[in-house]
Amino acid sequence: MNSPSSHTPETAPKKRTLTDVLRARTFFIVDPIVTFLARHGISPNTLTSLGMLAHFLVAWLITQGQMQLAGITILLVAPLDALDGSLARKLGGKANGLGAFLDSTFDRLAEIALFGGFLFYYGQTGEELLMVTAYIGISGSLMVSYTRARAEALGYSCKIGIMSRVERYAVLIISLLVGRPDIGLVAIATFAYITVAQRIFHVWQQTHREK
């Protein structure tokens, strides 16, 4: 039987994710910006940190019930997530370095801050069902990230699922902009755990093929 490490994500068949598609289609916009940032010595870690800290502002807006303003703010902040990775690649950064570690860690902190805002807001308004929904949403979001990280650490591919981070943010932004964050939270809470199930099954298939 082959060991898990022999089935690396690089050797598994790759499918284009929404992130891959967006990166390719926005390259003509992003590349000049990261070229400018690189020329002026801006660090990718600086962008990563600013993006994470901005999420605390968004969380505060959510606690104040300023849902549409929160959606606009996320929409303005979201590009930082694309810029830091592109800037790292422009500067020749390594995918497994400190920058990648901070990017992944700060992404989780940013989501925790956002959902913390919802938990506080719905706690204040007494909407207990939506508090529970927000809790399920953040736990599911973290599990989506964890399943991929753990699978890839064991040498399996796991870049699949219908509710990855890009999809979660798209749902969240749209629901905030239209003033219906409750619908967005229900969608995230539901489809995040469906994604977890998809990833568990995907890894199971890979382990089954080893036998």
N, C-alpha and C positions, 0 to 999 in steps of 0.2 A: 504494500500500500504506500502511496506517495505521501510525503509529509505536506502539511498546509503551506509551508514556506515555498514549496516548489510551484505553487499555483499563485503567483503574484498578480496584483491587479494589472500589471503591465502585459502579462501574457494572456489574460482573459479577453474575450471579445469586448470591444468598447462601443458604447452607444453614445450618440451626441445628446447631451442633456440640454435643458433650457438655458443653463448658464453658458454652455459652449456656444449655443446659437446666438445668444445675446452678445457674447464677447466678439464673435466673428462679425456680426452686423454693426457693432458700434466701434469697431477698431479705428475707422477713419476719423471718429470724433475723439476717442480716448488717446490714441497715439500722440497727436500733437500736444495734448495736455500733459501727458507723462514725460514727454521730451522736454517741455518747458520746466516741469518740476525737477527733473533730473539735472538739467543745466544749472538750476539755481540751488542745488544741494539739498532739496527737500527729501527727508527720509521716509520710506514706506511705513515705518513704525510710527512716525508722526501722524500720518493720515489714518492709520489703524486706531491710534489712541484718540484722535479727534472724533472719529466716527463713533467710537464706543461712548465717549463722554457726551456727545450730542444726544444719544439715546436717553440719557437721564433727563435732559430738557424735554424730550418727547414724553417720557413717563410722567413728568410733572404736569405737562399740559393735559394729559389724560386724566390725572387725578383731579384737575380743575374742571373736567367736563368739556374741555376745548378740543373735541374730537376732530373736527375738520382742520383746525390749525395744526394739530398733531400729525394728521395725514400729510399736509403740505410740507411740514418740517421733515418727516421721514423721506418724502419724495426728494427733497433737496439734499438730504444727508446720504441717501442710498448710493449715489455714485462714488462716494469715498470707498465703498467696499470693492468696487471694480478698479478704482484708481490705484489702491495700495498694491494689489497683486500685479497689475500691469507695470507699475513703477518698479517693483522688485525684479520683474523679469527684464525690464529695460536696463536695470543696473547690474544684471547678471546674478541676482540673488538666488540662493539655493532653496528648493521647495521644502527641504526638511530642516531649515535653519531656525534661528530665533524668530524671524519675521513670521514664518508660517505658524509657529507655535503661538505667538501673540495674536495673530489674526484669528486662529481658531478659538482661542480662549476668550478673546474680547468679543467675538461674535456671540458666544454663549452668554457672557455677561450682559451684552446689549439686549438680547431677547429676554433675559430674566428681568432686567429693568423695565422693559416695555410691559410685560405681563404683570409685573408688580404694580405698575400704575393702574392696570385694570382691576386687580384684586383690591387695591385701596379704594378706587372709585366706587366699585359695586358694593364694597363693604359699607361705605358711607351712605349709599343710596338704599341699602337694605335689600339689594337684589341677590339673594343667596344663590339662586340657580346659576346666575351668570358668574358669580364668584367661583363656583365649582367648575363651570365651563372654562374659565380662564386658567384655573389650576390644571385641568386636564390638558388644556392647550399648551401650557409651558412644559409640563412633564412629557407630553408627546413630542414636542419640538426638540427637547433635549435628548430624548430616546432616539429620535431620527438621526441626530448627529452622532450619538454614542454608538449605535449599531454600525454605522459606516466606519467610524474610527477604530472600533474593536475588530471588525472584520478585516480591514486593511492591515491592521497590526499583525493579524494572524496570516496574512498573505492572500486573502480572498478579495475579489472585486465586490463592491457594494454601492456603486454610484447609480442607484436606480430609485424609483418611487415617484408617486404622483404629488407629494407635498414636501419637496426639499425646501431649502431656505429661500431660494428665489421665489418659488410659488407661495410660500407662507407670507413673504413680504408683499407680494402682489395682491393677495387676498386682503391682507391687513390694511394696506394703503387705500385700496378701493373702498373697503367697508368704512374706513374712517372718513374719507372724502365725501361719501354719500350720507354720512351721519348714522350709519347702522353697524357699529362695531360688534354688536351682539351677533349678527349674522356671520361676520368674519370669524369671530371666536368659535362659533359652533362648527363652521367649516374646518378651521384649523384643528380643533379638538378631535373632530371625526377623522379627517383624512391623514392627520399626522400618525395616528395609531394604525391606520390602514397601511401607511408607508412603512411603519415598523414591521408589520406582518409581512409585507412584500420583501423587505430586506432579510428578514429571518428565513423566509422560504428560499430566497435567492442564494443565501449562504448554504442552506441545507442542500440545495441542488448541487452546489459545487462539492460539498463534502461527500454526497452520495455518489458522484461521478468518480471519486477517488477509490471507491471500494472495488 
